[in-house]
């Protein structure tokens, strides 16, 4: 397996892991909500 493919898979898996952790911490709208101290309407 080439190094480029290994690096791509590693970066993709790390990105997915960050998204999953972010959703667990901030909820589904945590990344796109601007004012996190106000409840969603």
DAFEN-V318527 format. One record per backbone hydrogen bond with DSSP energy under -0.5 kcal/mol. CO is the residue of the C=O (numbers start at 0). NH is the residue of the N-H. E is the energy in kcal/mol with one decimal. If there is no record, write none. Layout:
CO/NH/E
CO/NH/E
This chain:
1/5/-2.0
2/6/-2.6
3/7/-2.4
4/8/-2.5
5/9/-2.4
6/10/-2.7
7/11/-2.4
8/12/-2.4
9/13/-2.4
10/14/-2.4
11/15/-2.4
12/16/-2.2
13/17/-2.3
14/18/-2.2
15/19/-2.3
16/20/-2.6
17/21/-2.6
18/22/-2.2
19/23/-2.0
20/24/-2.2
21/25/-3.2
22/26/-1.7
26/29/-1.7
28/32/-1.6
33/35/-1.0
34/37/-0.9
